[in-house]
């Protein structure tokens, strides 16, 4: 991506190294922390619930957040994340204006290991997540390194897609979609709740694509190979791919964020359309997603 000269967002709270222990290993899990982190990231519910369910299998290192010393790569990733957030602010402010609405940007918290949130205690093992209670995206930058090492999902636009997806959940929150969906999910059996979660996550992928299209039109940010990076990442974070990687087989009724094919398709649909209204994943049949 071309980001030279782009502004950084003023809505970043940098808590790196400020507190907490860092979770580093999952006992008995194939693929280690990145699989749990990715599954948590693309979950439609509260990511803290995902972490709680797996807490019995977790091992922690003795590394304290206060011992964290950022590397040059960490500092570059922090600057990059701030610039991407600023890009989402510019694009979504304009898009909301077109809809006759005012966009209220989310905050981005960068942290190491763990940090308090309005949704409970956030930990790196959950991966990036959005908390609607404080309208904040939480990100431990080590997630990007884990993406590269464990899944081979790499590249600046792949990382931008991660951030834009979480901001997509904020857009859903502002439009009233997120709360409505979570209310429905709380009243339904797990299998039906999972289907609503899939719709939420695919729509967030679509909104990430919408952002990328308008950001590119506004700033000429995309370079050759960028779209392929994001599509490859979408393929490797599909429910079917992750479940087969973790356990050798997939259980479709447990999917809560979409297959690789679905995630790729909705991301690309957003990139091609750029129209928020074309991303309604709730009005089509589940089989057509």
Secondary structure by P-SEA (a helix, b strand, c coil): cccccbbbbcccccccccbbbbbcccccccccaaaaaaaaaaccccaaaaaaaacccccccccccccccccaaaaaaaaaaaaaaaaaaaaaaaaaaaacbbbbbbbbbbbccccccccccccccccbbbbccccbbbbccaaaaaaaaccccccaaaaaaaaaaaaaaaaaaaaaaaaaaaaaaaaccaaaaaaaaaaaaaaaaaaaaaaaaaaaaaccccccaaaaaaaaaaaaacaaaaaaaccccccccccccccaaaaaaaaaaaaaccccccccccccccccc
